[in-house]
Amino acid sequence: MNKLKTVLIHGGRVIDPASGFDEKADLALVNGSLVALKNIASDFDPEVTIDATGCLVLPGLVDLAVRLREPGYEHARMLESEMSAAMAGGVTSLVCQPDTDPVLDEPGLVEMLRFRAEKLQQARVYPLGALTRNLRGEALTEMVELTEAGCVAFGQAEEALTNTQVLQRAFQYASTFGYAVWLRPQDAFLGQGVAASGPLATRMGLSGVPVMAETIALHTIFELMRSTGARVHLCRISSAASVGLVRQAKAQGLPLTCDVSINSLHLMDTDIGYFDSRARLNPPLRQQRDRDALRAGLADGTIDALVSDHTPVDDDAKALPFAQSEPGATGLELLLSLAYKWHLDGDADLLRALSVVTDGPANVLGAALGSRQGRTGRLLVGGLGDVCVFDPQAAWTVEADALCSQGKHTPFSGYELPGRVRCTVVGGRVAYQAA
């Protein structure tokens, strides 16, 4: 990595969705901070100049759902490869999930992960701590100690919490100390299938996951929020019914945010094709009406953020029959192009499409950080020098071998996507430049 002190990004169309700034301008970065936007001092002498002509200059992306596979896969150097994938995707801040091996339920593990990530000097890593020990849903973790170690919030990853009393206590504890709880709404018993319930799953002989597996969990979460005052972030909702319930809950004033994955935003259950394990995902891909409702909810602000749900899965785990294969797909390098594609599809204007991967998730993360809130997801004079240079005219085909991630499996494999990240700057350092 180039260790730079002064950088000039010249000639690009600068867009800061948080402020609505959108015009051709230059950016000056000094010692990791953005020191000037548009009005660059005549005597500014950069060590490196980045030509952004024809490109969009954006805040570094913020991704709320990433699996780095560490701790657990240090021997495979997973952290290095997945952080490289983040840089290639323009993602400068990310939240990593707690379902590592071992689980992120001890302060020492969190500190080790943060130390290793900071040593790489790439994306800013914000660990999500386990809500319960070993994610078993029985005993609460020591949230105070985990927060001191660097956790920004607490969740169960893909492990549904079956004991409502434990969930109630978790909400009470989190509310008392001002922590946020991040949950993917799912009923532990109804959510055990491998595909969305419907005619397609029936014809294919696949066990189904009904929409009510999500909505029942949502009703429980909302009732506990009302009684405890806990702040909750809903992870990767997948159905039209859930969008409606979230919209109602927000209208009632519940302290609630939520996100949707790039997979659910663009794909449907028919994309499973002939048992294509690359489309074996959690939550499962649902019907067109659900996809359309998710798009509308993201456009109108009911859904706050778009996430990659990046889950690197190895070849052996995906080579199994569909129902036995490991769920998950790579997504870090696809996030910005798929957000831009959503705009080109006509469902959102450009500012909204960029907001849901920059200041939208940054606001969620900021709420989790509380007094430690940074200025990620924004281009703000005096703020962090995290910048993504994106060429909207470039098109690229998703090819497994060309991905930086060790996870080569994605349902978008073979798709031609619009736009390509040309350069990623983190803390004023050029962390990635396309060849």
Protein Blocks (a to p, Z undefined) as FASTA:
>chain_A
ZZdfbdcdehiacddfknopacddddddeehiafbghjacfklccfbdcdfehiacdddd
ddfbdcehiahilmnommmmmmmmmmmnopabdcddfkbcdddfbfklmmmmmmmmmmno
padddddddfbghhlopaccdfklmmmnopabdcekjaccfblmlmmmmmmmmmmnopac
ddddddfklmmcfbdcdfklmmnopacddfklmmmmmmmmmmmmmmnopacddehiabfk
lmmmmmmmmmnopacdddddfklmmmcfklnmnoiaklgccdddddfklmmmmmmmmmno
mambdcfkiacddfklmmpcfklpccdddfklmmmmmmmmmmmnopacfklmmmmmmmmm
mmmmmmmnmmmoccehiacehiacddcdddfkbccdddfklpmbfblbdfkgoiacehia
fbdceehiafbdcZZ
